[in-house]
């Protein structure tokens, strides 16, 4: 309904987990800690549900990865698989909030390998959100 977000999920522990919520045509993902296989598999399920919740309308994702260090290879592979799936659901753009450049390079590489929609990097979540809103509104183009 109109009362709350279509998507609102929080999983994991204080050590490792994620939160997912939608706001209009935006999907906000916050991750923290080092994931294990069960949590990354659950995240894929939750993300696919979220992708579908937009009903084919264009949408964008803001991912806050400031407390999400570089993940082990099997976990990264699963994340890449999920990112590749987002294309089929009219995912237009992604903004990633990071704390340092190593992570930026890393995420850019995943995005390139999965041919994900354009990803831009920010250190400020507010700037990231403003950017994707302008992009979806057609005020800026990639």
GIJO-V934519 format. One record per residue. N is the residue number from 0. RES is the residue in one small letter. SS is DSSP state (H for helix, E for strand, L for the rest). OMEGA is omega in whole degrees, -180 to 180 (999 if undefined). D_FIRST is the distance of its C-alpha to the first C-alpha in whole Angstrom. Layout:
n;res;ss;omega;d_first
N;RES;SS;OMEGA;D_FIRST
N;RES;SS;OMEGA;D_FIRST
This chain:
n;res;ss;omega;d_first
0;x;L;-179;0
1;x;L;-174;4
2;x;L;-176;5
3;x;L;180;7
4;x;L;177;8
5;x;L;-179;7
6;x;L;175;11
7;x;E;-173;13
8;x;E;172;16
9;x;E;-177;19
10;x;E;176;22
11;x;E;-177;26
12;x;L;176;29
13;x;L;-178;30
14;x;L;-177;32
15;x;L;179;30
16;x;E;-180;27
17;x;E;177;23
18;x;E;-176;20
19;x;E;175;17
20;x;E;179;14
21;x;E;178;13
22;x;E;-175;12
23;x;L;-179;12
24;x;L;178;15
25;x;E;175;16
26;x;E;180;17
27;x;E;179;18
28;x;E;175;21
29;x;E;180;23
30;x;E;175;26
31;x;E;176;29
32;x;L;179;32
33;x;L;-178;34
34;x;L;168;32
35;x;L;-175;33
36;x;H;179;33
37;x;H;-177;30
38;x;H;-180;28
39;x;H;176;28
40;x;H;177;28
41;x;H;179;24
42;x;H;179;23
43;x;H;178;24
44;x;H;-179;22
45;x;H;-179;19
46;x;H;179;20
47;x;H;175;20
48;x;H;-180;16
49;x;H;179;15
50;x;H;-177;17
51;x;H;-176;16
52;x;H;180;12
53;x;L;174;13
54;x;L;178;14
55;x;L;177;18
56;x;L;177;17
57;x;L;-180;20
58;x;E;180;18
59;x;E;-179;21
60;x;E;171;21
61;x;E;-178;22
62;x;E;178;24
63;x;E;-176;26
64;x;E;-176;29
65;x;E;180;31
66;x;E;-176;32
67;x;L;-176;32
68;x;L;178;35
69;x;L;-174;37
70;x;L;177;36
71;x;L;-176;38
72;x;H;-180;39
73;x;H;-180;37
74;x;H;178;34
75;x;H;-179;34
76;x;H;-180;35
77;x;H;179;31
78;x;H;179;30
79;x;H;179;31
80;x;H;-179;30
81;x;H;-180;27
82;x;H;-180;27
83;x;H;-180;29
84;x;H;-174;26
85;x;H;-179;24
86;x;H;-176;26
87;x;H;-177;25
88;x;H;176;21
89;x;L;176;22
90;x;E;-173;22
91;x;E;-175;24
92;x;E;176;25
93;x;E;173;25
94;x;E;-178;27
95;x;E;179;28
96;x;E;-175;29
97;x;L;-179;32
98;x;L;178;35
99;x;L;-168;38
100;x;H;180;40
101;x;H;180;40
102;x;H;180;37
103;x;H;-179;36
104;x;H;-178;39
105;x;H;-178;38
106;x;H;179;34
107;x;H;-180;36
108;x;H;178;38
109;x;H;-179;35
110;x;H;180;33
111;x;H;-177;36
112;x;H;-178;37
113;x;H;-178;34
114;x;L;178;34
115;x;L;174;30
116;x;L;-178;29
117;x;L;176;30
118;x;E;174;30
119;x;E;-174;31
120;x;E;-179;32
121;x;E;172;32
122;x;L;-179;33
123;x;L;-178;30
124;x;H;-179;26
125;x;H;177;26
126;x;H;-180;28
127;x;H;-179;27
128;x;H;178;23
129;x;H;-179;25
130;x;H;-178;27
131;x;H;178;24
132;x;H;179;22
133;x;H;-179;25
134;x;H;-179;26
135;x;H;-179;23
136;x;L;-180;23
137;x;L;-180;27
138;x;L;173;29
139;x;L;178;30
140;x;L;-177;31
141;x;L;999;33
